[in-house]
């Protein structure tokens, strides 16, 4: 029997793996408000899945699948209506994510141990920053160019990265 090693993944605000956290920050803003709102919701779903107890996990995983289906369908619609050149590659990546999520959901539905698929949340946290930075940023720019004649200007606040549940001191640190 093969034993898989679990490697904890944390995503910092710059999008680099650093051991287990994913939190929304302005670094993820792409300048297309509907996409930015959907991405904010995605991050919330990933955090909810990652932080779910064993009894909550199946429901949170169902929520994640539903969110991703709607999220990816919306992006596919944008790609079709704007004739985005890299649409197939982008949609193929979305389909791979959905296949993995659905497989995890099916595994648990058939009585599989939550602990065997709990790392799916960490995999999503590891995948999202790169996907957003490259594929979704390209789509955001494409939509903006087609709609407004230029790429969006995005102003990002330089806020300290704060993990969910961590306390700030009175000095703001």
DATACOR-V307425 format. One line per field, one symbol per residue. psi: psi as a letter, one per 20 degrees, with the letter a starting at -180 (. if undefined). burial: + if it has 9 or more other ideal C-beta (glycine too) atoms within 8 Angstrom, else -. Layout:
BEGIN
psi=???
burial=???
END
This chain:
BEGIN
psi=ppppppoqpppriijqpjliqpqprihipijoghggghhghgggggghghjqrhhiggghhghgggghggghgghhgggghjlphkgggghhgghgghggghggghghhjjqphhhjhihhhhghhgggggghfghggggggggghgijrqqppppqmqqppqpiqqqrhij.
burial=--------++++--+-----+++----+-+++--++-+++++++++++++-+----++-++++++-+++-++-+++-+++-+-+-++--++-+++-++-+++-++-++-----+--+--++++++++++-++--+++++++++++------+---------------------
END
